[in-house]
């Protein structure tokens, strides 16, 4: 049905594998790619160096490293030493600390440090004690401690979307929202997500807007883009708390919140919600059966992402707009219709 595209109508959109296989390179790597493109056109290294104002050594260093089939070759390599100093705890120290902690289960690491030095006449750092307490779960109430640590982790200061400096690349910021739909006294909730740069969108209906469903939707979107989500934006609704927040933390994705009663903080997904309502739901596609609705919705999302021109993208489709800036797969078909 779709050329060169992996399909799974239940879980992901067609086209995901080809789309996600293209790397999102950094701003610095894009600049180096311009050097290489200019050199390829002019065949003159000196002219390219003068045009971009770079040294001979710098140009040839990146020219040697450049692989046109792998644009990641233009990224900076880590300067971290291969062999780093490892923190080690001797087996004798470990056994002593475990015994002391079991004997004084209510004592903290600083008190245990003093007792250890008094008994064994050896100095020891508090980080070793703390590390072994965590490693062996030496707590008076392990379950309660685990819940407390999880609660503390979730109660981190909230980040406002106005604090985030937007960067124009796919995956940098994906906005999440939702809309409630009513049919014959039955309420259903549609979660929506939109990449604010390429306008690639995803949506899915659930029976309720509880945070477990929102977490499931986040994981699907994460899978859809093969983990290439750097930041997410949500409103302050309860559906984007607890399990959703835990899922975002597990995926190492920072969550930024829109300001209360400020829909202008998330205009792109708000506009997608309106399009979804007007061009799909209100055209006879509404049903309270989530499985049937999501099957139809997936077909509509194919149309939206692959074939529908978008005014904000200069009347390009989101997929074509993406490929305009990512030329890694030049054999991508111009049409994915059957």
C-alpha positions as CSV (number, residue, x, y, z in Angstrom):
1,X,0.0,0.0,0.0
2,X,2.7,2.4,0.9
3,X,6.1,2.2,-0.9
4,X,9.1,1.8,1.4
5,X,7.1,2.4,4.5
6,X,6.6,0.2,7.5
7,X,3.0,0.1,8.5
8,X,1.2,-0.7,11.7
9,X,-2.3,0.9,11.7
10,X,-2.9,0.2,15.4
11,X,0.3,1.7,16.9
12,X,2.1,4.0,14.6
13,X,1.7,6.0,11.5
14,X,3.0,4.8,8.1
15,X,6.2,6.4,7.2
16,X,7.7,6.5,10.6
17,X,10.7,4.2,9.9
18,X,11.9,6.3,6.9
19,X,11.2,9.5,8.7
20,X,13.0,8.6,11.9
21,X,16.0,7.1,10.2
22,X,17.1,10.5,9.2
23,X,19.4,12.2,11.8
24,X,18.6,15.6,13.2
25,X,22.0,17.3,13.2
26,X,23.0,20.3,15.3
27,X,23.2,23.9,14.2
28,X,27.1,23.6,14.2
29,X,26.9,20.5,12.0
30,X,24.6,22.2,9.5
31,X,27.1,25.0,9.2
32,X,29.9,22.6,8.4
33,X,27.6,20.9,5.9
34,X,27.4,24.3,4.1
35,X,31.2,24.4,4.0
36,X,31.3,21.0,2.3
37,X,28.4,21.9,-0.1
38,X,30.2,25.1,-1.1
39,X,33.5,23.2,-1.7
40,X,31.7,20.6,-3.7
41,X,30.2,23.3,-6.0
42,X,33.4,25.3,-6.4
43,X,36.1,22.6,-6.1
44,X,38.3,25.2,-4.5
45,X,39.2,24.8,-0.9
46,X,40.9,28.2,-0.5
47,X,37.8,29.9,-1.9
48,X,35.6,28.0,0.5
49,X,37.8,28.9,3.5
50,X,37.8,32.6,2.7
51,X,34.1,32.6,2.0
52,X,33.3,31.2,5.5
53,X,36.2,32.7,7.3
54,X,37.7,29.5,8.6
55,X,41.3,28.4,8.9
56,X,43.0,25.8,6.6
57,X,43.5,23.4,9.5
58,X,39.9,23.6,10.5
59,X,38.5,23.1,7.0
60,X,40.7,20.1,6.2
61,X,40.1,18.5,9.6
62,X,36.3,18.4,8.8
63,X,36.8,17.6,5.2
64,X,38.7,14.5,6.2
65,X,36.0,13.5,8.7
66,X,33.0,14.2,6.4
67,X,31.0,11.3,5.2
68,X,28.1,12.5,2.9
69,X,26.1,9.3,3.7
70,X,26.4,9.9,7.4
71,X,25.9,13.6,8.4
72,X,26.6,12.8,12.0
73,X,30.2,12.8,10.9
74,X,30.1,16.6,11.1
75,X,29.2,16.5,14.8
76,X,31.7,17.3,17.5
77,X,33.2,14.1,19.0
78,X,33.2,13.7,22.8
79,X,36.4,14.8,24.4
80,X,35.8,12.7,27.5
81,X,38.8,10.6,28.4
82,X,38.5,6.9,27.5
83,X,39.9,5.9,30.9
84,X,38.4,7.7,33.7
85,X,39.0,7.4,37.4
86,X,36.6,4.9,39.0
87,X,35.2,5.3,42.5
88,X,35.9,2.0,44.3
89,X,34.7,0.6,47.6
90,X,36.8,-2.2,49.0
91,X,34.9,-5.3,50.0
92,X,36.1,-4.9,53.6
93,X,34.6,-1.4,53.7
94,X,31.4,-2.6,52.2
95,X,30.9,-5.3,54.8
96,X,31.7,-2.9,57.6
97,X,29.2,-0.3,56.4
98,X,26.5,-2.9,55.9
99,X,26.9,-4.2,59.4
100,X,26.9,-0.7,60.9
101,X,23.8,0.4,58.9
102,X,21.9,-2.7,60.0
103,X,22.8,-2.1,63.6
104,X,22.0,1.6,63.4
105,X,19.2,1.5,60.8
106,X,17.9,5.0,61.8
107,X,21.4,6.7,61.5
108,X,22.2,8.8,58.5
109,X,25.5,8.7,56.5
110,X,27.2,11.5,58.5
111,X,26.6,9.7,61.9
112,X,27.7,6.4,60.4
113,X,30.8,8.1,59.1
114,X,31.8,9.2,62.6
115,X,31.1,5.8,64.1
116,X,33.0,4.0,61.4
117,X,36.1,6.2,62.0
118,X,35.9,5.7,65.8
119,X,35.6,1.9,65.5
120,X,38.1,1.1,62.7
121,X,40.4,4.1,63.0
122,X,40.1,4.7,59.2
123,X,38.7,7.7,57.4
124,X,35.8,7.1,55.0
125,X,33.7,9.5,52.8
126,X,30.0,9.9,53.3
127,X,29.4,9.3,49.6
128,X,30.6,5.7,50.0
129,X,28.2,5.1,52.8
130,X,25.3,6.7,50.9
131,X,26.2,4.6,47.8
132,X,26.1,1.4,49.7
133,X,22.9,2.3,51.4
134,X,21.2,2.8,48.1
135,X,22.9,-0.2,46.4
136,X,21.7,-2.6,49.2
137,X,18.4,-0.8,49.9
138,X,19.4,-0.5,53.6
139,X,16.4,1.5,54.7
140,X,14.2,1.2,57.8
141,X,11.1,1.1,55.5
142,X,12.3,0.4,51.9
143,X,8.8,0.7,50.3
144,X,8.0,4.0,52.0
145,X,11.5,5.4,51.1
146,X,11.0,4.4,47.5
147,X,7.6,6.2,47.4
148,X,9.1,9.3,49.1
149,X,12.0,9.5,46.6
150,X,9.6,9.1,43.7
151,X,7.4,11.8,45.1
152,X,10.3,14.2,45.6
153,X,11.5,13.5,42.0
154,X,8.0,14.3,40.7
155,X,7.8,17.5,42.8
156,X,10.6,19.2,40.9
157,X,10.0,22.9,40.1
158,X,7.7,23.2,37.1
159,X,9.1,24.7,33.9
160,X,7.1,27.3,32.0
161,X,7.2,27.2,28.2
162,X,8.3,30.9,28.2
163,X,11.6,29.7,29.6
164,X,12.4,27.6,26.6
165,X,14.2,29.2,23.7
166,X,12.7,27.7,20.6
167,X,15.1,26.1,18.0
168,X,13.9,25.4,14.4
169,X,14.4,21.7,14.0
170,X,12.2,18.7,14.1
171,X,11.8,17.0,17.5
172,X,13.0,20.0,19.5
173,X,9.6,20.7,20.8
174,X,6.5,18.4,20.6
175,X,3.2,20.0,21.9
176,X,0.6,17.8,23.5
177,X,-3.1,18.6,24.1
178,X,-6.5,17.0,23.8
179,X,-10.1,17.5,23.2
180,X,-13.3,16.0,24.6
181,X,-15.9,14.6,22.2
182,X,-19.5,13.8,23.1
183,X,-21.9,11.4,21.3
184,X,-25.3,10.3,22.7
185,X,-24.3,11.0,26.3
186,X,-21.0,9.2,25.8
187,X,-17.8,11.1,26.3
188,X,-14.5,10.2,24.7
189,X,-11.1,12.0,24.8
190,X,-8.7,12.4,21.9
191,X,-5.0,13.1,22.8
192,X,-3.1,15.0,20.2
193,X,0.5,15.8,19.6
194,X,2.3,18.0,17.0
195,X,5.9,18.7,16.2
196,X,5.9,22.5,16.1
197,X,8.6,22.7,13.4
198,X,7.5,20.2,10.7
199,X,3.8,20.1,11.8
200,X,3.9,16.3,11.8
201,X,0.9,15.3,13.9
202,X,-0.4,12.3,15.8
203,X,-3.7,11.6,17.6
204,X,-5.5,8.8,19.3
205,X,-8.9,8.3,21.1
206,X,-9.2,6.9,24.6
207,X,-12.2,6.3,26.9
208,X,-11.0,8.8,29.4
209,X,-8.3,11.4,29.9
210,X,-6.6,9.8,32.9
211,X,-2.9,10.2,33.1
212,X,-2.2,6.5,32.4
213,X,-3.8,7.0,29.0
214,X,-1.7,10.2,28.5
215,X,1.4,8.3,29.4
216,X,0.5,5.6,26.9
217,X,0.0,8.2,24.2
218,X,3.4,9.8,25.0
219,X,5.1,6.4,24.6
220,X,3.4,5.9,21.3
221,X,4.5,9.3,20.1
222,X,8.0,8.6,21.3
223,X,8.0,5.3,19.4
224,X,6.6,7.1,16.4
225,X,9.6,9.4,16.2
226,X,12.0,6.7,17.4
227,X,13.0,8.7,20.5
228,X,13.8,12.0,18.7
229,X,11.9,14.2,21.1
230,X,13.9,16.7,23.0
231,X,11.2,18.7,24.8
232,X,7.5,18.4,25.3
233,X,4.9,21.0,26.0
234,X,1.6,20.4,27.8
235,X,-1.1,22.4,29.7
236,X,-1.6,22.1,33.5
237,X,-4.4,19.5,33.2
238,X,-4.4,16.4,35.5
239,X,-4.0,14.1,32.5
240,X,-0.5,15.5,32.1
241,X,0.5,14.8,35.7
242,X,1.5,11.7,37.7
243,X,1.9,8.8,35.2
244,X,2.5,11.1,32.3
245,X,5.2,12.9,34.2
246,X,6.7,9.6,35.3
247,X,6.8,8.5,31.6
248,X,8.4,11.7,30.5
249,X,11.1,11.4,33.2
250,X,11.7,7.7,32.3
251,X,12.2,8.8,28.7
252,X,14.5,11.7,29.8
253,X,12.3,14.3,28.1
254,X,11.9,17.7,29.9
255,X,8.3,18.8,30.3
256,X,7.3,22.5,29.9
257,X,3.9,23.9,30.9
258,X,1.7,26.4,29.1
259,X,0.6,29.3,31.3
260,X,-3.0,28.9,32.7
261,X,-5.7,30.3,30.6
262,X,-3.2,31.2,27.8
263,X,-4.1,29.2,24.7
264,X,-1.6,31.3,22.7
265,X,1.2,29.4,24.4
266,X,0.3,26.4,22.3
267,X,-1.2,27.8,19.1
268,X,0.0,25.0,16.8
269,X,-1.6,22.1,18.5
270,X,-4.7,24.2,19.2
271,X,-5.0,24.7,15.5
272,X,-4.5,21.0,14.8
273,X,-7.3,20.2,17.3
274,X,-9.6,22.5,15.3
275,X,-8.6,20.9,12.0
276,X,-9.1,17.4,13.5
277,X,-12.6,18.4,14.6
278,X,-13.6,20.2,11.4
279,X,-12.0,17.9,8.8
280,X,-12.5,14.6,10.4
281,X,-14.8,14.3,13.4
282,X,-17.6,16.6,12.1
283,X,-17.6,14.8,8.7
284,X,-19.4,11.7,9.9
285,X,-16.4,9.9,11.4
286,X,-17.4,10.1,15.1
287,X,-18.1,6.8,16.9
288,X,-17.7,5.9,20.6
289,X,-15.9,2.7,19.6
290,X,-12.3,3.6,20.2
291,X,-10.9,0.8,18.0
292,X,-13.0,1.7,15.0
293,X,-12.4,5.4,15.5
294,X,-8.6,5.0,15.7
295,X,-8.6,2.9,12.6
296,X,-10.3,5.7,10.6
297,X,-8.2,8.3,12.4
298,X,-5.0,6.7,11.3
299,X,-6.1,6.8,7.7
300,X,-6.9,10.5,8.1
301,X,-3.5,11.2,9.7
302,X,-1.8,9.6,6.7
303,X,-3.7,12.1,4.5
304,X,-2.8,15.0,6.9
305,X,0.9,14.3,7.1
306,X,1.6,13.0,3.6
307,X,-0.8,14.7,1.2
308,X,-2.6,17.7,2.8
309,X,-0.9,21.1,1.9
310,X,-0.2,23.3,4.9
311,X,-0.4,27.1,4.6
312,X,2.1,27.6,7.4
313,X,4.6,25.4,5.5
314,X,4.3,27.3,2.2
315,X,1.6,24.8,1.1
316,X,4.0,21.8,1.5
317,X,3.0,18.6,3.3
318,X,4.7,18.0,6.7
319,X,6.6,15.0,5.3
320,X,7.8,17.0,2.2
321,X,8.8,19.9,4.5
322,X,10.8,17.5,6.6
323,X,12.6,16.1,3.6
324,X,13.4,19.6,2.4
325,X,15.8,19.9,5.3
326,X,16.9,16.3,5.6
327,X,18.4,15.0,2.4
328,X,19.8,11.8,3.8
329,X,17.3,9.6,1.9
330,X,17.2,11.0,-1.7
331,X,15.3,8.0,-2.9
332,X,12.2,8.8,-0.8
333,X,9.2,8.5,-3.1
334,X,7.3,11.6,-4.2
335,X,4.0,9.8,-3.5
336,X,3.2,7.1,-1.1
337,X,-0.3,6.3,-2.4
338,X,-1.0,2.9,-3.7
